[in-house]
Amino acid sequence: MKVDLFDFHLPEELIAQVPLKNRTDSKLMVVDKQTGEINHEVFKNISEYLREGDCLVLNDTKVLPARLFGVKKDTGAKIEVLLLKQLEGDQWETLVKPAKRVKEGTEIDFGNGLLTAVCTGTSDHGGRVLEFKYDGIFYEVLDQLGEMPLPPYIKEQLEDRDRYQTVYAREPGSAAAPTAGLHFTESLLAEIKEKGVHVTLITLHVGLGTFRPVNVDDVLEHDMHSEFYMVTEGTARLLNEVRSNGGRIITVGTTSTRTLETIASQHDGKFVEGSGWTNIFIYPGYQFKAIDGMITNFHLPKSTLIMLVSALAGRENILHAYNTAVAEHYRFFSFGDAMFII
């Protein structure tokens, strides 16, 4: 299966650089996964497409202010660090710029001694392992010194860092936001619950691999990144009950989708409590075992994410929907508009 099958023309001006003033004002494209039929809506009306007994699954991961700026202690050279994944204790896998200046033993100072790090080794794709030293609580120090790691296609500065968090974010650990959830507000979620729709939480910490381009010609040759997930016993029990009662399981985002499909694939379509690392790669031909529908944003051409939504709704239906979105001037990517595949 060729990667080029998932390409489409995207004018650069349709890449949303800033979030809308009101989260629920985004456009919403509703796509019938069987027929490809399209309805144009506004996100604030999404509850009209949900039914009593359905279950909405949200990813409660919280984005870390994971971009740090420091200097080498010995030379004063400027160093930029992006936290990717916590290892043991205070050791983190990171990306460093310029990487050639940071070798094993290099010491970096962030904020006049408030936070320091020493390079203890290397990792895949040119990364560095840093061990941090600080006083107090690491996440509080990071919140003071760090910046939000916005995706590379966003060039504008973010005035309010909370706009790159979902309103239900609570588990720190992501290098990027689960952006399909950025459209929800507390009041919209309350409205959905009042309709008799169940709302539950899972966790998947989003890594930068979600932005890594597919650099092979054949889909099957792509090396999928791994991300850490957690599903509680209460969520697993609720999902099994919803399924047995005939309700639909609707995931918010590809992250929630990959988490539930990982669990269901390992347990004959059932949901169980669990945590671990998933590198599940979903592309056309995949048989879904966990979900009935998905709320998602509009993704990069030739990305693993557009392959995932193509698996759910069909490649031709998705490419037709994307070309329609371009023609109708939908906003794309993290701060863009939404699609509901149902």
N, C-alpha and C positions, 0 to 999 in steps of 0.2 A: 504494500500500500504506500503510494508516494506521498510525501509531505506536501508537495505542490497542490494536491487535491484540496487542501484546506487553506488556500490562499484567496485573498480578495483585495480589492483596491480600497484603501482608506486614506482620504485626504487628511493631511496633518492638522488642519484647522478643526477637525472633529474630535481631536484628543482633548478631553476636558482637563484644564490646568488648575482649576479651583472648584471647590464644591459649591453647589447652589446655596443660597441663603437659608432656605428651608429644606430639610432632608427629604420630605415627602413630596416635594414639587417635581421630582424627576419624572421624565416620561417612563412609561411602562409598556413594553411590547408583549402581548400575550400570544403565545404560539401553541397551536394544537399539535402535539407530537405525532399524531397519526396522520393528519391531513395536511399539515403545514399552514393551515389557515391562520391569519394574523388579525389581531384587534389592537388598536392603538388606545392607550389609556394613560392615566396619571397614577403614580405610585400610591398616592393617598387612598385610591379606590381599590386597592388590592384585596381587601377583605370580601369584596363582592365575588371574587373567584375562589374563595375558600368556603368549605362546608362544615357544618357541625359534625364533630367526630374526627375531622382531619387532625394531623399533628404537624406543627411547624418546628423544624429542628434548626437551632441557631448555634453558631460557633462562638463561644465566649472568650476566646483568646484575646489577650491584650498586647498591643504593640509596644515594644520597648523603645524608649528614646535612645536607639542603639548606635547612633553615629556620634563618635567622639573625636575631638581635635586636640592633639597634644604636641609635645616636642621631645626629641631625643635628649636625654640628660647630658650626654657627652658633647654633642655638637650644636644643640639648639635647633636642628632641622625640624621643619614642620611635618607631622605625621597625622594622617586621617585613618581612623579605625572604625570598622563596622562589625558589631557583634552579631554572630550567626547562631551559635549554639553553645549552651553551657555544658561543660564536660564534668570533670570531678572537682568538687570544692569550688574554688574561685578561678578555675581555668576555663577559658572560653575559646572556641574556634572562631576566628575572625578573618575578615578581609582587611588588608592594610595597603594604603597608598602613601608614598611609593614603596612597594614591597621590597625592592632591592636594598633599601636602606635599613630594613629590619631583619637582622639575623639572630640566631640563637644567642641569648645573653643580652640583647639590646634592651635598655631600660627607657621607658616612655613616661613622661609626666603630663597629667591632665589636671589643670587647675591648681597650680602652685602647691603640689604635694597632697591635695585633697584626695586624689586618686592617682595611683601609679601602676605600671605594669611592666613585667619582664617577659620577653619572648622565650618560650621553653621548647619550641619545635615548630614544625610545618605540618600542613594538612593538604587535602586534595585541592586541585585547581589553584595552586599558588597561595593558599591561605596560611595564616600563622596562628599558633596556639599561644595565647597570652595568659599569664597568671597575674591577677589584680591584687593590689594591696590598698586598704582604705580603713577608715574608722567609721563605725556605725553600721548602718544597713545598706547593702550594696544598691538595691533598687532606689533608695532615697538619694544616694549620691548620684546615681545615674540620672535620676529625674532632674537633678540640679544642673548637671553638666552636659547631658546628652541632647541631641536633636533627633527629630523624627526622620527615619530613613525612607523618604518618599521614593517611589519608583523612578527609574532613570528617564522615563518619558515625561515626567512632570518637571517643568523648568521654573515654575513660580514658587515663591516662598509661601508657606502655609502660615496664615496669621494666627489661627487658633488650632493648636495641636490636637485638641479633642475632636476636631472634625475628621481626623484620621483614626478615630476609634469608634466602634459601635457603642450605642448607649448601654449595652449589656456586657461590655468587656469587663472581665474580672480576673482572668488567669494570665499573669505576665509571662511572655515567652516568645512572641512573634517578631520577625524582622519585617513583616508586612501585614497590612490589615486584611481581614476577610471582607472584601469590599462590597459584596452583595448585601451585607447587613448594614451598611452605612445609610441606607434609605429609611430605616425604621426609627421611630420615636417611641418614647414610653406611652404616649397617648394612643398611637396607632396599634401598638401591641396590646394595650388594654381593650381597645375596640375589637381586635381579633379574638381575644379571650372571651369577651362578652358574647360573641357569636357562637360559643361552644367549641372553638378550636383549641386543641391542646398546644401548649408551647413548652418546649424542653430544650436543654442545653447539652452540647458536647464540647470537647476541646480538641482543636488541632492547631499546633503552633506552626504558623506559616513561615517557611524558609525562603531565601532568595532564589532557590531553585525554581520557584514558580515563575520567575521572570527569565530564566535561562532559555535562550533560543534553542530550537531543535536544529542541530547542525549536521544532520544526516539526511540522505535522500529518501530512505525507507523508514517509515514509522517504526517498524519492528526493531530497528537498530538503535533506537534512542534509549539512553540510560536514564531512567526516571530517578529523581531525587527522593530522599526519605524525609518524612516529617513525623513528629511525635504526636500521638493522640491519646485521649482518655474518654471513656464512656462509663457513667456510673450505673450502679445496679438499678436505681430508680428510673433512669432514662430507658435502660434496656427493657425493664418490665412494662413501662408505658408504651413503648413502640410495639412490643409483642401484643399488647392488649388492643391497640389501635388497629393493627393488622388483622387480628382475629375478629374484630367487630366490623370490619369492612371499611374502615377509615383509610384515607390516603396519607402517606408519609411524604411531606414536602420539605426538601432541604433548602436552606438558605446558603447558597454558595457552593462552589466546587469542593471546598475544604470539608464541609459537612457531608457532602456526597461521598467523597473518597473515604471518610471515616466510616460511615455506615456500610458502604459496600465492602470495605475491608473486613468488618466484623461479620456481616452476613455471608460473605464468601467462605469464611473459615468455619461457619457453624450452620451449614445447610439452610441458609435463609433466615435463621433466627438471630435475635439480638441478645448479647450477653455483656455483662460488665467486663471491662478490660482496658488495658493501656499497652502501648508499645509503639513501634516504628512502622510506618506504612510507606511502601513505594509502589502502590497499586497504580497501574497505567491503564486508563480507560479510553478506548477508541472504538470506532464503528466495528460491529461484530460482537462486542461485549454484551452479555445478557445480564440486565440489572436484576439484583436479588433483594434490594433494600428499599428503593425509593420509587415513588409514583410521579413525582414532579419536582421541579427545581426552579428557584429564583436565583438569577445570576446577572452579572454585568456583561457588557460586550467586550470580547477578548481580542488579543493580538492575532494577526494573520499567522497561520502555520504554527500556532502554539499548541501545547498539550491541552490547554483549556478549551480551545475551540474543537479539538478532537473529542474531548469528553462530552460537550453538549451535542456534538454531531452523533455520538453514540446513542444519546437519549432520544433525539428528535429526527435523526436521519441527516446525512450530510447535505443532500440537496435542499431539504427544508431549511436547514440552518444557513446555508449560503444564500438562499433566497431571502431569508429574514435579515441577514446582515446587509445584503445589497439594498433591501428596502430601508433599513436603518440609515444607511449612507444617504439615500435619496431623500429621506425625510429629516435629515440633519439631526439624528440622535447624537448624543454625546457619548464618547467611548472611554473605556478603561476605568481606572480606580474611582475617579470622581464623576463618572458618566452616568448614563441612564441604565435602566434595568430591563431584563427579559424574564418572563414567567413561562416556563415550558410545562405544559399540563396535559 
